[in-house]
Amino acid sequence: MLGGPKLERKWQVAILTPMGIMFALLLYHLFVPMPTMVQASKRHRAEEVKMKSEIQGFKAEILRLHKSISEDVWGSSPDEIGANVMAVVDKASHESFVKMQAIRPQKPVSVAGVTRFSYLVVMEGNYPGVLDFLRRVEKKGTKLAVSSVQLSGADGATDNVTATIGVAAFIEDKGKNSNVN
């Protein structure tokens, strides 16, 4: 014999194992009850109700976030935004007793229905005054976001600093906003 009894046993195991698996699957198919149409329909309706509830929750969350964002977005046109930003910055600088040396507009960037208008503001004054200016500009009602701050000391003898501050104002692009139904 070529392989002997050991090889023959291996072939028997190789043949009987798939047959045993097929027999177990046959028994499962014959004795496990199939779901009825009523059960499947009930499960489908329950999933549908759950998904509709989740969708309503998502819509409410979107509306809440949209309202929250709209409080920080200017209602001005692109032509008016520069004057509005300058007015806010000028008021905050006067209240903080710092001097605004320059305000330079940067290139606007539009993304997903919102346009960001960036400005570089150069301020000069004492360090606490510049910090107070930053706090005033970042307040909720100003609709401005501080994007960068760079401070440099004028000299070692005083607390005067020159600050280059990046601020951004946002407007919603008309016609690109998404409505939630």
Salt bridges, closest charged atoms under 4 A:
GLU48 OE1 - HIS44 NE2 3.98
GLU48 OE2 - LYS52 NZ 3.50
GLU61 OE2 - ARG64 NH2 2.63
ASP72 OD2 - LYS140 NZ 3.21
ASP90 OD1 - HIS94 NE2 3.18
GLU95 OE2 - LYS91 NZ 3.95
GLU95 OE1 - ARG136 NH1 2.95
ASP132 OD2 - ARG136 NE 2.73
